[in-house]
């Protein structure tokens, strides 16, 4: 279930960044529901895609070519050709991709995804998005060869793209990352845009502070104005928020169907599963607050509870070690921050049926994706599925 008013509020936070030449691109892999994407477009948000399938979804939602950024890795010729024919903003990920792109589309424009290899997070051993162990992007040491390839195919390298990390809460890390990216970007003689990606942190626990978007906006604007002045032209800033724009606008609802009480633990069984709420399946450190509908005023029990899915999979937990009030069969649990990398990541791994998606907009409930249902089990050969599809316009 999505809250359109919260979504609009989050969009406004990004649009208030005080840099004049700013474009926001929503990361479609975070949530690819067509109704949500159309709503984004109506609010003046563009779209970031990393696959031909998501590019097709973008077309069907009405996005125009220059409202789409396509960045991926290890693209085949057919993938590249699809993006080229779409005339979207394209960033390539390697020297090999740049060479192939030049053969397929000489005398054109393209951006480069870079990897500022010396940038590290102080509190994490690894950052899979930048640094020595990151598989993505072109290194600064490879830029001279990239410039030679571009010259050979008469390509204009007009953009720099980077993704600094995920769920980053420290504005200071963004500051250091942006400084390094802009230093590297200064080597691009025909630069028109700098795409700083996403990674903006989302508050997961009640006691956490929210990401300081005002401080970030002031900082990045100052850096970009100074950079534009230094290079002698107005450089466009692009950002690609995903969860930061939609996570807290979404809630996952599930019904309690069983409660097992053990000596030191409660096991709360639900009619959900990690294949239809998959973020805990894909991210081991994923944490989502869970509350019981209608029981906010009740004190939690003095016993930890695991919220379990309805399969035999040993890791089928929606949440673990939670303190909840008394829970009974029929209670509805609300899983918070469910707007991003949840429905779009659903898998058929455990065979549970896909839930409906509903948008609450100005007091009106809009069904934007139908629930998946089973056909009546009249006979074995008639068994089938009715799959939900995006129904909103």
Buried (B, 14 or more C-beta within 10 A) or exposed (E): BBBBEBBEEBBEBBEEBEBEBBBBBBBBBBBBBBBBBBBBBEBEBBBBBBBBEBBEBBEEBEBEEEBBBBBBEEBEEEBBBBBBEBEBBBBBBBBEBBBBBBEBBEEBBBBBBBBBBEBBBEEEEEBEBBBEEBEBBBBBEBBEEBBEBBEEBEBBBBBBBBBBBBBBBBBEBBBBBBEBBBEBBEBBEEBBBBBBBBBBBBBBEEEEEEBBBEEBBBBBBEBBBEBBEEBEEEBBBBBBBBBBBBBBBBBBBBBBBEBEEEEEEBBBBBBBBBBBBBBBBEEEEBBBBBBBEEBEEEEBEEEBBBBBBBBEBEEBBBBEEBEBBEBEEEBBBBBBBBBBBBBBBBBEBBEBBBBBBBBBBEEEEBBBBBBBBEEEEEEEEEEEEEEBEBBBE
